[in-house]
Amino acid sequence: MELLRFTTAGSVDDGKSTLIGRLLYDSKSIFEDQLDAVKRASVQKGSEHLNLALFTDGLRAEREQGITIDVAYRYFATPHRKFIIADTPGHIQYTRNMVTGASTANAAIVLIDARNGVIEQTHRHTYIAALLGIPHIIVCINKMDLMDYREEIYCAIKNDFQSFASKVFPGNDMRFIPISALKGDNVVKPSENMPWYSGGTLLYHLETIPISQDHDLVNQRFPVQYVIRPESDEFHDYRGYAGRVAGGFFHPGDKVVVFPSGIESEITSVDTLSGPLTEAHPPMSVTLTLKDDIDLSRGDMIAGIGLAPRESCEITTMICWMNQKPMQINGKYALKHTTRDVRCIIQSVEYVLNISTLEKVAENKTIKMNDIALIRLRTTRPLFYDPYTTNRITGSLILIDETTNETVAAGMIV
């Protein structure tokens, strides 16, 4: 079955955790022991009803404050698809956590409180979703039960959101659903309280969103993770290059070029533990064998002839800074890009983005935790990359503090 990864986004108290809890509860995706534990915790907190947010808010601090702090991942499946949910924090203080949870998502659920409408935090999270290249946006206008399920409230918020989103999400798949996460309206079951809406439930949209084209299926990209050399009697001369397909289709007989050497060769087989394949595509993990013996190791890349990745030591990237220690201009960091590990130096800060106003502040050269900025860096060895808008795998990177081994930034190559 297809796997859909999706994330939640929205302001504090918009009902993200409650929505995920309702989705799991109504789709019968909760084990009995989990349900019993949440029932006990709901009684201890004095709730008059089952507190669905407790299914995802597992940290003690989260339950005490009633907010989401860290990313919570939940897994469930229906007869149509498998799902991985990233329930991310809504507070501005935890922007970095949202970037982490949304970085691999196919879809983002943006929640809006029907009482408050589109607010600054809605703009902030929508822009981050656009920055991370999430192709599908589902806008859930929540707490419609508190607004008497009025259609004019839904339409006003929808129009307000569309006027902003058109600036940052041109051409992307965007859907709107009026819901009540607390009552269950239009989450898994259609709402009897909103007969004016006929666009399908949230679960229906999650099951039917087309995601097969979300990967780069044009440019052949295969970062090498490991070289397989069994050296046994049965596979004495076997040399395979293991990794995950990052773009395009690979078949036996395809002409390819290897980076950084630039040597051309031909694929002789596409192997898996279950046997050889006639085709491999993202995000399959396979082993490729080549016609020629080439010096090829972890961090190198196999690509299609004529569709080569860009190769450079000068990289311009949008980053989200994730560390309490501010970024140091001319500072040295370790950089990880696909399977390639290099060192880099921060050359300059082009601007820091004011997410509230979308203003690019060129005068600000100080990058602190949760800031988003455009920077230029230089690497010790070239990277083989595509722009993030073309390929989210070969267009992304992380920066690591070499002294503490902490991941300090996530970057999207522009």
N, C-alpha and C positions, 0 to 999 in steps of 0.2 A: 504494500500500500504506500501511497504518497505520504511524505512527512511534511507537515506545515508547522513552521515555527512562527509564533506571533508574540507580540509584547503589548503591554498596556501602558498608556500615557495619560496624564491629566494632573490636575491640581490636587492638593491635599484635601481629603474628605469628599472627593468626587465619586467615590465608591468603587475604585479599581479592585481592591481585594474582595469586596462583597460580590462584585460581578463574577470574578473568577470562582469564588466559592459557590455561587448560584449555578454557574455553568457546570462545575464538577458535580454538584449535588443533583441537579435535575437530569443530567445525562447518566446518572447511576455510575459515576466513576470514582466513588469514595468507598474505601473499605470500612467494614463495621467498626473496627477498633479506632479508626480515625474519627468516625462519626461520634462514637461514644466519648472520646476524649474532648472533642469540640463541644458536645452537649454539656459535659461537666464544667469546662472552662467558661461556657456561656452563663451557667448558673452562678459560678463563683464571681463573675463580673456583674451580676445583677441584671442580666439581659432578660427581657420578657419573651424573647424568641431566640431561635438558633442563630448565633452570631457567625454568619458565613465567612466573614473576613478572617476568622481564626484559622481557616483551612490553609491560608498562605502566610499570614503574619505569625511566624513561629518564634521569633526572638522575644525574650522577656521584655526588652525595652519597647518593642513594637506593640505588644499587648498592653503594656502599662499606659503608653501614650496614645494608642489608637491610630498610629500612623505606620506606613511602610518605610523601613530604613534601608534594608539590603534587598538585592534581587532574589526573589523566590522562584524557583523553577518547579513546575508541575507537569505531569505527563498523563495523558488520557487518550483514548481511541474510541472511534465509532466504527460502524461497518464500512464507512466510506474513506476515512483517513485516520492517520495517527497525528497527535499534536504534542508540541512542547510549548508551554506557556512560560513567559518571563514576566512576572509581576514586579514592576519597577517602581521606585519611589517617585512621589510627585513633588516633593519639596525642592526648592532651588538649591539647597545645601547638598543634595545628593544627585546633581546632574550627571556626575561621572558614573554613578550606578546605572542610570538610565541608558547611557551610551553603551555600557558593558552589555546590558540585557538586550538592547535593540540591534547590536552590531550584526547579528546573524539572522535577523527576523525577516520572514517573507511578508508579514503584514503587521500593522500597528493598529491597535484599538485606542482611539483617542476619546476619552470620556469628558463630557461637559455636564456640569450640574445645571439642570433646567432652571433652577432658581437664580443662578448667577450669570448664565450665558457664557459667551466667549470672554475670557479674561487674559491677563498678561501671561500667566503660566501656560495657558492653552497655546498661545503664539510660540512660546519658548519650546515646548515639546513638539509642536508641529514642525518647527524649523529644524530641530535636531533629527526628527524622523526623515525630513527631506535631505538633510546633510548626510545621513547614513544610507541614503539610497533605498529606503524601504519602498517597494513598488506598489503596495496596496494599503489603503487607509480606510478603516471602518470607523466612522464617527458615531458614537453612541451617546445620545442625549438622555442622560440618566435622571432618576428621581421625578419622572413624569407623574407619578402618583401624588406628589406634593403640589403639583400644578393642575390637578384635576384632569389630567390627560388631555389638555387642550391642544388642538391642532395648530392654532395660531402661534403658540409658544414655540413649538417644534419648528415651524416654518421660519420664524424670525431668527432663531439661533442658527438654523441651516444656512440661511442667506448671509448672515453675519460671518460665519465660518468660511463660506465659499469665497467671499470677497477678499479675505486675507489669504487663504490657501492658494488662490490663483496666482499669487505673486511668488510662491515658493514651491508649488506643486503643479506646474503646468503639465497637463496631459496624463497625470497619474490616475490610477484606478481609485476612485473615492466613492464610498457608500455611506448612507445616513440611516440610522435606526433609532426610533424613540423607544426607550426601555425603562423598566423599573427593576434594578438588580435586586432590591429587597423583596419585592412582590413576585418577581419572576416574569414580568410582562416582556414578551418578545426576546427572551434570552434563549430558551430552548423550545418553549411552547408559544404559539401565537397568542397575542393579547386580546381578550374580549372587551377590554376597556378602551381600545383604540381602533374601532372598526374603520376609521378613515385611513389607516395605514395598511398597505397590502404588499410591502416590499420584502417580506421574508424575515425570519428570526436571525439572531446573531449566529446561532449554530449552523443554520442553513447557509449563510454567507461563508462561514469558515470552511464548510464542507465543499463548497462549489467554486471558491476563488481559483482561477486558473494560475498555477504556479510553475508549469513545465517550462515556460519561457523566461523565468526569473533569472536563470543562469546565462552566462555568455556562451552561446552555442555556436558562435562563428569562429572565434580565435582559439586555436588549439594551444592549450597551456597545461603543462604537466611538471610541477615542481618535484624534484627527486627527493624522497625522504631517506631511502636506504638502498644499498646495493646488495642484492641477494646472490651469494656464491656458496652453494651447499658443499661443493667439493666432495661429494659422495660418489660411489661407483655408478649409481643410477643417473646422477645429474653432474657428471664430472666436468663438463664444459659449459654448464648453465651459468649465465650472467644476466640477471634481471634487475630492473630498476623499479622499486616499489614507491608508491605515492598515491595521492588523491587527485583525480582529474579536476583542474580548476577552470577549464574552459574548452569548448569545442568537442568534437567527436574523434576518437582514435580507432583505427581499424588496422588489422594486419595488411601490409603492403603500402601503407601511407608513407610518403616521403616527409622526413622531418629534419630539423636543424637543432643542434645542441648548443646551449649557451653555458659558459662564456666562450668556448673554443670556436664556435661558428661552423663546426664540421657537420656535413650533411650525411644522413643515413636513411635507413628504411626500417619500419617496424615489422618484425617477423612474427610476433605473437602478442596477444593480450591475455595474460594469465590471471587466474584467481585460485583460491584454495579449492573451489568446486570444479575447476577445470577451465580450459581456454574459452574466450569469448570472441565473437565476431565484431563487437563494438563496445566501446566504453565512453561514458559521458559524465558530466558533473552530476552529483558529487561522489561518484563511484571510486572506491579504493581498489587499485589493480596493480599488476606488475607488467611492465613493458620490456620486451627483449628487442634488441636491435641487430641488424645484419652485420654491422662492423663493431669490432672491439675499440671502444672509445674511452678515454680517461674521463669518467663521469662519476660524480659523487654527490652526497647530500648538499643541498643548496644550489645545485645546477638546475637547469630547466630544459625540457624538451618541448619544442614548439613546431607549428606547421611552417613549411616553406612559403614565403611570400606574405605571411601574417605574423611577422616577428614582433615580440614585445619591444618596448622602448628600453634602451640601455643607457644608464647615466649614473654618475656619482653626485650630480647636482639635483636635489629633489625639492620640490615645492609641495607642501602638504598642509591641509587643515588638521589641527590637532585639538583634542580635548585634554586639558592637563588634569591629572588625577592625583597628584601628590601634594601634601601640605607644604613641602619645600618648593618655593617658586622656581621656575625654569631659569637656567643660567645661560645668557647669551655668551657664545664662545665656549660653553660647557661641553664636555664630552660624555656621550651616552652610548650604551649598546643598543643596536637596532635589530629587530627581528622582522623579516619580510618573507612571507610564505615559509620555506624551510631554510632560508639563507640568513646567517648571522654575521653582521658586520658591526664596525664601530663608526660613530659619526660625531660631527661637531655642529652646533647650532650657529649658523652664520648670521641670521638676521630675523627680526620679527616685522612682517609687512604691516599687519594690523591685528588688533584684538576686536572681536565681534561683540557688540552690545546686543544680546539676543532679545532684549525687551523692545528695542527700537529697530533692530536689524542694521544699525549704524556701524560702519567700519571705522574704528578709531585708530588712525595711523600714528598718532602721537604717543599712544600707550605702548610701551615696550616691556611692561612687566606682566608676566603671565603667572597667575596664581591658580590654586585649586578650583576646578570646575570652569575655568575660563576656556573659551574657544577662540583660536587664533590661526592666522595664516603665517607659516614660517618657512624659511629656506634652510636647508641643511646639506652638509657634504659628507659623503660616506667614504670609508677607506677602500672599499671595493664596489664596483658598479652593481646596481640593482637591475633586475629584468622585470619590468612592471607595465601595467596598463593604467590609464586614468581610472579612478574609483568609479566614475559614472559608467565606464565600459565593463569593468570586472571588479566586483567587490572583494574578491580573494586576492588577486594580484595587484590590486590598487590600495591595499590596506597595510598598515605596519604598526608596530608598537615600539616605544622607547623605554629603556630599562636603565635604572641607576646602577652603575657597576659596583658601587661600594655596598649597597644594601640589597641588590638584586630585586628591587621593587619595580613593578611596572608603573611608570610615571606619566605616560601619555599614550593615547590611541590616535592614529593618524589616517587621513584619507588623502591619497595622492591626487593632486589636481593637474 
